[in-house]
């Protein structure tokens, strides 16, 4: 793949990742982020996915947050776990990836508690307990979308990229 | 993978998802009758207070919209209420306090019960 095409595709996929998250903000913690990161990591590799994640975190904080470096760092760490783990662990079936997506959803949610505890001095356990229903929603939406959409998306990637 | 098995786990996941949505949305509605005290506090600290009666199933957003003019809520943030408006450069904004403690969640996610005090405090952004 030539460099220009690569940059355009990465920009397009980063835009897709960001737009879906914004479009689904009316639903509580239901998003396609974990699913898309799994597809990107499997199809593009972990390095390119990390670039997309960096752009996504930057955009997310620019639009939604206050560009707080503590939140940005943990957000980056939380999402980076997806491509790094998929680089180490070789899972190919949609069911295996769907089950992993549940783990990713919970791990990201737990990582994101840390900046809240550090910045706002919130009680860790209280935050964790209040966050559990939201974590379950993220996990279930990630599971369903990965289970049903991973194979079709993989075919599209192979066909057009 | 067996198609039947795939459908089965999907149905289970959808049920859990639906239960989660119901549990979350149900959390932010009142469970009975009661009163909340709502305060508007301007930059000088002047306070206007109002007592609002709520019924079962009311949300804080619906109560505020029914009892105040010029209410604009974006992404759970109160951008304007009565004469208070968040400045376009965010130099001043409306912060929400629940029982005198700054709310860590947006207005849509505030849980209230009989006697809860909600304050909308016009706040100056301080650059550190």
Contacts between the chains, C-beta under 8 A, distances in Angstrom:
chain1	res1	chain2	res2	distance
A	25	B	75	6.7
A	27	B	21	7.8
A	28	B	20	7.9
A	28	B	21	6.5
A	28	B	24	5.0
A	28	B	25	7.5
A	30	B	17	7.5
A	30	B	21	7.9
A	64	B	75	7.5
A	93	B	1	6.9
A	94	B	1	7.3
A	95	B	1	5.3
A	95	B	6	7.5
A	95	B	9	8.0
A	116	B	104	7.8
A	120	B	104	6.1
A	122	B	104	6.5
A	133	B	20	5.3
A	133	B	23	5.2
A	133	B	24	5.1
A	133	B	27	7.9
A	134	B	20	8.0
A	134	B	24	6.9
A	136	B	16	6.5
A	136	B	17	8.0
A	136	B	20	4.8
A	137	B	17	6.3
A	137	B	20	4.5
A	137	B	21	6.8
A	137	B	24	7.2
A	140	B	13	4.9
A	140	B	14	7.7
A	140	B	16	5.2
A	140	B	17	4.2
A	140	B	20	6.8
A	141	B	17	6.4
A	143	B	13	5.2
A	144	B	10	6.0
A	144	B	13	5.0
A	144	B	14	6.8
A	144	B	17	7.2
A	147	B	6	6.7
A	147	B	9	7.2
A	147	B	10	6.5
A	147	B	13	7.9
A	148	B	10	7.1
